[in-house]
Amino acid sequence: MIETSLEYRVLYAHTDKMGVVNNVRYFEYFEAGRNDFLRKLGFPYTELER
């Protein structure tokens, strides 16, 4: 299994008054992870679009 990790800063604007991230934002984090993973594999996202 291939593993990778990515640090992603959660913006204050993405949270509610209790400090919980709005679940709609999860897709942005998934996308950032996918882009980072592909880049580390040497297959940038621009190649995937082609």
BELKA-V536724 format. One record per pair of residues at least 24 apart in sequence whose ideal C-beta (glycine too) atoms are under 10 Angstrom apart, sorted by the first residue. I is the first residue (numbers start at 1). J is the second residue. D is the distance in Angstrom with one decimal. If there is no record, write none. Layout:
i=I j=J d=D
i=I j=J d=D
This chain:
i=2 j=37 d=7.9
i=2 j=40 d=9.0
i=2 j=41 d=7.9
i=3 j=37 d=9.3
i=4 j=33 d=7.7
i=4 j=36 d=6.6
i=4 j=37 d=5.0
i=4 j=38 d=9.8
i=4 j=39 d=9.6
i=4 j=40 d=5.7
i=4 j=41 d=8.8
i=5 j=33 d=8.8
i=5 j=36 d=8.8
i=5 j=37 d=9.8
i=6 j=32 d=6.4
i=6 j=33 d=5.4
i=6 j=34 d=9.7
i=6 j=35 d=9.0
i=6 j=36 d=4.6
i=6 j=37 d=8.0
i=6 j=40 d=9.3
i=7 j=36 d=9.8
i=8 j=32 d=5.5
i=8 j=33 d=7.8
i=8 j=36 d=9.0
